[in-house]
């Protein structure tokens, strides 16, 4: 599982999302869209049956993407 997550996070690390990733040329790189991108990449590259992810921005704020949100 860690290998899958790390490989997805490497796609985002040190990137200008709107310039370097096709996904974000069509969509703004908002927290919600980043969460959706990570969810989709994990779902397509892993045998894990994930139901959702949360990305914490700070102690009080997070972005969530679930299977139902598709």
NORMO-V22437 format. One record per residue. N is the residue number from 1. D_LAST is the distance of its C-alpha to the last C-alpha in Angstrom with 1 decimal. Layout:
# NORMO-V22437
n & d_last
N & D_LAST
N & D_LAST
This chain:
# NORMO-V22437
n & d_last
1 & 22.2
2 & 23.8
3 & 24.4
4 & 20.7
5 & 19.8
6 & 22.9
7 & 22.2
8 & 18.8
9 & 20.6
10 & 23.4
11 & 21.2
12 & 20.9
13 & 24.4
14 & 27.0
15 & 25.0
16 & 24.8
17 & 21.1
18 & 21.5
19 & 24.4
20 & 23.8
21 & 20.1
22 & 18.9
23 & 15.3
24 & 16.8
25 & 19.2
26 & 16.6
27 & 14.9
28 & 16.9
29 & 17.1
30 & 16.2
31 & 15.6
32 & 12.0
33 & 11.5
34 & 13.7
35 & 11.8
36 & 8.5
37 & 11.2
38 & 12.9
39 & 10.1
40 & 9.5
41 & 13.3
42 & 14.1
43 & 12.0
44 & 13.6
45 & 17.0
46 & 17.6
47 & 18.4
48 & 17.2
49 & 14.7
50 & 13.0
51 & 11.0
52 & 10.6
53 & 12.8
54 & 14.9
55 & 16.9
56 & 20.1
57 & 21.7
58 & 24.8
59 & 26.1
60 & 24.6
61 & 21.4
62 & 18.2
63 & 14.6
64 & 11.9
65 & 8.4
66 & 7.4
67 & 5.9
68 & 5.5
69 & 3.8
70 & 0.0
